[in-house]
Amino acid sequence: MNIILVLAGHFLLLSLIAVGGATAALPEMHRVLVTDLHLMGDEQFAHLFAISQASPGPNVLFVGLFGWQIAGLCGALVSLFAMCGPAGLLAIGVEHFGAGHQNDRWYVVVRRALTPLSIGLLLSSAVLLMKTSQKPMALGLTLLSAMTLLKFRLNPLWLIAIGAIVGGLGWA
């Protein structure tokens, strides 16, 4: 099994179903990379995702980190291009085609239907990441942060700072 071809094929397919961004496809990435192919463990998967989200730049960086961990620089490049290329071309095509159909009923229905789909995919990613944590404090902090953001109009950077302090102290 050529791991570069496996990464390319996996991320090419995922790029076309990642409605809402690459994070929406995180559970499927986990299933293939951790559960099916055993290319990394749960904790390593969660750590690589966390590192990418804490880094400046696009949120798709975790795909490159997964590829890097599995197959070095070549794995990182193949994974990133496979994830971004087809999705980018699809987005350009939809934008080009959609420009002439913005007010058509079917187009409006499809656009509206993608919103709950995207939210559902992102929630499944959140549940997956919570399940990978083995520390009750981390789970509690995650749930408290989510409830706080839903209840109050608060800048999420405050919650990130609190999480960094709690993690830095070794509590989570």
C-alpha positions in Angstrom: 0.0 0.0 0.0 1.5 3.3 -1.1 0.7 5.7 1.8 1.0 8.8 -0.4 -1.7 7.4 -2.8 -3.9 6.5 0.2 -3.6 10.1 1.6 -4.3 11.6 -1.9 -7.3 9.5 -2.5 -8.7 9.9 1.0 -8.3 13.7 1.1 -9.5 14.1 -2.5 -12.8 12.5 -1.6 -13.1 14.4 1.7 -12.6 17.7 0.0 -15.8 17.2 -1.9 -17.9 16.5 1.2 -16.4 19.0 3.6 -19.4 21.3 3.6 -18.5 24.0 6.1 -14.8 23.6 5.7 -12.2 21.0 6.4 -13.1 20.8 10.1 -16.5 19.4 9.1 -14.8 16.3 7.7 -12.8 15.7 10.9 -14.8 12.7 12.1 -14.3 10.9 8.7 -10.5 11.8 8.8 -10.4 10.3 12.3 -12.2 7.1 11.2 -9.8 6.5 8.4 -6.5 7.7 9.9 -7.0 6.4 13.4 -9.7 3.7 13.5 -9.3 2.0 10.1 -5.6 2.4 9.1 -4.1 2.9 12.6 -1.7 5.6 11.2 -1.9 7.6 14.5 -3.6 7.4 17.9 -6.5 9.3 19.3 -4.4 11.6 21.4 -1.9 12.3 18.6 -4.9 13.1 16.3 -6.3 15.6 18.8 -2.9 17.2 19.5 -2.2 17.8 15.9 -5.6 19.3 15.4 -5.1 21.5 18.5 -1.7 22.7 17.3 -3.1 23.6 13.9 -6.0 25.6 15.4 -3.6 27.5 17.7 -1.3 28.4 14.8 -2.0 31.5 12.6 -3.2 30.8 9.1 -6.0 28.9 7.5 -7.9 26.3 9.7 -7.1 23.6 7.1 -3.5 23.4 8.4 -4.3 20.2 10.4 -4.6 18.3 7.1 -1.0 19.1 6.4 0.0 18.1 9.9 -1.7 14.8 9.5 0.0 14.2 6.2 3.4 15.3 7.7 3.0 12.9 10.7 2.2 10.0 8.4 4.5 10.6 5.5 6.7 13.6 6.1 6.9 16.6 3.8 5.6 14.7 0.8 2.6 13.5 2.8 1.9 17.1 4.0 1.9 18.6 0.5 -0.1 15.8 -1.0 -2.7 15.9 1.8 -3.1 19.7 1.6 -3.3 19.9 -2.2 -5.7 16.9 -2.3 -7.9 18.6 0.3 -7.8 22.1 -1.1 -7.6 21.5 -4.9 -11.0 19.8 -5.6 -12.9 21.8 -3.1 -11.4 25.0 -4.5 -12.3 24.1 -8.1 -15.8 23.1 -7.0 -16.3 26.4 -5.1 -15.2 28.3 -8.2 -17.5 26.3 -10.4 -20.5 26.8 -8.1 -19.8 30.5 -7.8 -19.6 30.8 -11.6 -22.7 28.7 -12.2 -24.6 30.2 -9.2 -24.1 33.8 -10.4 -26.8 33.2 -13.0 -29.2 31.3 -10.7 -29.1 33.3 -7.5 -32.8 33.9 -7.5 -33.9 30.5 -8.8 -36.0 28.6 -6.2 -33.9 25.4 -6.4 -30.7 27.3 -5.9 -32.1 29.1 -2.8 -33.3 25.8 -1.3 -29.9 24.1 -1.9 -28.1 27.0 -0.3 -30.4 27.0 2.7 -30.1 23.2 3.1 -26.3 23.4 3.3 -26.5 25.5 6.5 -27.9 22.9 8.8 -25.8 20.2 7.1 -22.7 22.3 7.8 -23.7 22.9 11.4 -24.3 19.2 12.0 -21.0 18.2 10.5 -19.2 20.7 12.7 -21.0 19.5 15.8 -20.0 15.9 15.0 -16.4 17.2 14.9 -16.8 18.8 18.3 -18.2 15.6 19.8 -15.3 13.6 18.3 -12.7 16.0 19.8 -14.4 15.8 23.2 -14.4 12.0 23.1 -10.7 12.0 22.5 -10.0 13.9 25.7 -9.5 11.6 28.7 -9.4 14.3 31.3 -12.7 15.3 33.0 -11.5 18.9 33.5 -10.9 19.3 29.8 -14.4 18.0 29.0 -15.9 20.3 31.6 -14.0 23.3 30.3 -15.2 22.5 26.8 -18.8 22.2 27.8 -18.6 25.4 30.0 -17.0 27.3 27.1 -19.7 26.2 24.7 -22.5 27.1 27.1 -20.8 30.5 27.8 -20.6 31.3 24.1 -24.2 30.4 23.5 -25.5 32.4 26.5 -23.3 35.6 26.3 -21.8 37.7 23.6 -18.2 37.2 24.6 -15.1 37.3 22.6 -13.9 33.7 22.3 -10.3 34.8 22.9 -11.1 35.1 26.6 -12.1 31.5 26.7 -9.0 30.5 24.8 -6.9 32.4 27.3 -8.6 30.6 30.2 -8.1 27.3 28.5 -4.4 28.1 27.9 -4.0 28.9 31.6 -5.8 25.8 32.7 -3.7 23.7 30.3 -0.5 25.4 31.3 -1.1 24.6 34.9 -1.6 20.9 34.0 -5.3 20.8 35.1 -6.6 19.8 31.7 
